[in-house]
Amino acid sequence: MHLILAVIVVLALTAAVLLASPTRTCARCKGERVTRHRLTKRLIGCPRCKGTGRHYRRGATLVHRYRWTIRPELRDMRDTRKDDN
């Protein structure tokens, strides 16, 4: 029982972190937005983050996609409560 409760708490905290901060500094370019080409040593835009310097955390797209799918349902529930009053 305690193990199940601990897993639920960890999942809830992880989802909260991913909702609050879905991106992190790119590990390849370290936020510099450019990296050196392996053969020519020229500076190029980072292919991993596409030059933004940020990269999505693992699971962030899943959490945000789920949030946007339930958002209309939450809005409908809120509208029905207002109609009742």
C-alpha positions as CSV (number, residue, x, y, z in Angstrom):
1,M,0.0,0.0,0.0
2,H,2.8,2.4,0.9
3,L,4.7,1.6,-2.3
4,I,1.6,2.4,-4.4
5,L,1.1,5.7,-2.6
6,A,4.8,6.6,-3.0
7,V,4.6,5.9,-6.8
8,I,1.5,8.1,-7.1
9,V,3.2,10.9,-5.2
10,V,6.4,10.6,-7.4
11,L,4.3,10.7,-10.6
12,A,2.4,13.7,-9.4
13,L,5.5,15.6,-8.5
14,T,7.1,14.7,-11.9
15,A,4.1,15.9,-13.8
16,A,4.1,19.2,-11.8
17,V,7.7,19.8,-12.6
18,L,7.1,19.0,-16.3
19,L,4.2,21.4,-16.4
20,A,6.1,24.2,-14.6
21,S,9.4,23.8,-16.5
22,P,9.1,21.7,-19.7
23,T,12.5,22.6,-21.1
24,R,16.1,22.5,-20.0
25,T,19.4,23.6,-21.3
26,C,20.5,21.6,-24.3
27,A,23.2,19.0,-23.3
28,R,25.0,19.1,-26.6
29,C,25.6,22.8,-27.0
30,K,25.2,23.7,-23.3
31,G,22.8,26.5,-24.2
32,E,25.3,28.2,-26.5
33,R,23.1,27.5,-29.6
34,V,26.2,26.5,-31.7
35,T,28.4,23.5,-31.8
36,R,31.6,22.6,-33.7
37,H,31.3,20.3,-36.7
38,R,33.2,17.0,-36.1
39,L,35.3,17.0,-39.2
40,T,35.7,20.7,-40.2
41,K,35.6,22.2,-36.7
42,R,33.4,25.1,-38.0
43,L,30.7,26.5,-35.8
44,I,27.3,25.3,-36.9
45,G,23.8,25.6,-35.4
46,C,23.2,22.9,-32.9
47,P,21.3,20.1,-34.6
48,R,19.8,18.7,-31.4
49,C,18.0,21.9,-30.2
50,K,17.9,23.5,-33.7
51,G,19.7,26.6,-32.4
52,T,17.4,27.5,-29.5
53,G,19.7,26.4,-26.7
54,R,16.7,24.6,-25.0
55,H,15.5,21.0,-25.2
56,Y,12.3,19.4,-23.9
57,R,12.6,17.2,-20.9
58,R,11.8,13.6,-21.2
59,G,8.0,13.2,-20.8
60,A,7.2,16.9,-21.1
61,T,5.5,16.6,-24.5
62,L,3.3,13.7,-23.2
63,V,2.2,15.7,-20.1
64,H,1.4,18.9,-22.2
65,R,-0.4,16.9,-24.9
66,Y,-2.6,15.3,-22.2
67,R,-3.2,18.7,-20.6
68,W,-4.5,20.2,-23.9
69,T,-6.7,17.2,-24.6
70,I,-8.6,17.5,-21.2
71,R,-8.7,21.3,-21.3
72,P,-12.0,21.4,-23.4
73,E,-13.6,18.9,-21.0
74,L,-12.7,21.0,-18.0
75,R,-14.1,24.1,-19.7
76,D,-17.4,22.2,-20.4
77,M,-17.6,21.1,-16.8
78,R,-17.1,24.7,-15.7
79,D,-19.8,26.0,-18.0
80,T,-22.3,23.5,-16.8
81,R,-21.6,24.6,-13.2
82,K,-22.2,28.2,-14.1
83,D,-25.5,27.3,-15.8
84,D,-26.8,25.6,-12.7
85,N,-26.4,28.7,-10.6
